[in-house]
Amino acid sequence: MSPEARSLTRRSLLRAGTATALGLTAAGCGFASGGDPAGKEAEDKPIDVKVDGDLVYFNWADFVDPAVFAGFEKEYGVKVVQSNYDSMEGMVAKLNAGNRYDIIFPTAKWAERLTQGGRLHRIDHTRLRNAEAVFGGYDYFADPWYDPRSRHTVPFTMYKTGIGWRRDRLGDLTGSWNDLWNEKAKGKVFVLDDRDEVLGIGALKHGLGLTTGDPDDLERVTDTLRSLRPRLRGFSSDSYNNLLNGNADMTQAWSGDMAAMLAQAKDPSVFGFQVAREGAPVNSDCYAIPADAPHPGTAMLFIDYMLRPENVRRNIEYIGYPMPVRGSEDTYAALVEPFPQCQVSTDDLKDDLFYRNGTARDEKARDAAWTDVKAG
């Protein structure tokens, strides 16, 4: 598949133009949680692993190889009914609005929030034939901080955040988040359309906690990011296409998007990806089944199908992100060998540069800071 054919990539925005214009937007999303009888029932009752309807799938765009979907549909005689979101807040807004999905893919902090809110089915790993390749091969995910004993989730991908840039226009960078202020790139810089990721730039530059909610800390962070604002072209999570089509000379980017882009670029030497010495945020996505999923049995079959070695290898090559399934390591290593900065492992996750959930007061302060940054 050519880069030009891949119009929507992981984390890519689903609105026209792919980039959010500079300006004020809504900064957060409430989270309905607790007191849900369906959630309690989902917690107590194991899922029967069987076809119980079509798969209602809700994920970032272009995050599973279409050939893998086609194989699942053919084998089980079902349809995959796809919907996409452009942020975790957007995903939860749909859940809170009453939309029902069989399979979702929250990041670590959102998996914790959904779990604590009683919004996810318990997943019995013993009913997944291929789960041992995950939990027997990756100790980290046997008891992750966001979901003790992985009772409600199965890990899907891992990634870290850095800076992608065009070497043909900027030459070499210095290996710091300060590079986003590079005078040569002024007006051609994007940052991700993601509250935590953008506030994280300022926090790391000042040596602060990655998800600080302290008002004094956030004032320092927003002051720093205001100085970046005049240099930005926009907020966008479509790093892949912004670099390829020349909209960006430099962009904050997720490692998997960059690995996929570099692997498919006609001339990979034109592009680079760096992890900043001040710190690289890390994250992981999970398979999760909402407590009110209409077809949880089909969702379990889909997770097990996705964990088959042949499907894992195919999907890694498609999306550029490592999937923690034993036997897939060689595929990922070959993909990122020319781009070692993109490589991610569970050792990176142990550095614990995850975005964490704060108190309600902290989250409100961070929402206000994000609104401030986007408003300029």
Secondary structure, 3 states (H helix, E strand, C coil): CCHHHCCCCCCCCCCCCCCECCCCCCCCCCCCCCCCHHHHHHHHCCCCCCCCCCEEEEECCCCCCHHHHHHHHHHHCCCEEEEECCCHHHHHHHHHCCCCCCEECCEHHHHHHHHHCCCECCCCHHHCCCCHHHHCCCHHHHCCCCCHHHCCEEEEEEEEEEEEEEHHHHCCCCCCHHHHHCHHHCCCEEECCCHHHHHHHHHHHCCCCCCCCCHHHHHHHHHHHHHHHHHEEEECCCHHHHHHCCCCCEEEEEHHHHHHHHHHCCCHHHEEEECCCCCCCEEEEEEECECCCCCHHHHHHHHHHHCCHHHHHHHHHHHCCCCCCCCCHHHHHHHHCCCHHHCCCHHHHCCCCCCCCCCHHHHHHHHHHHHHHHHC
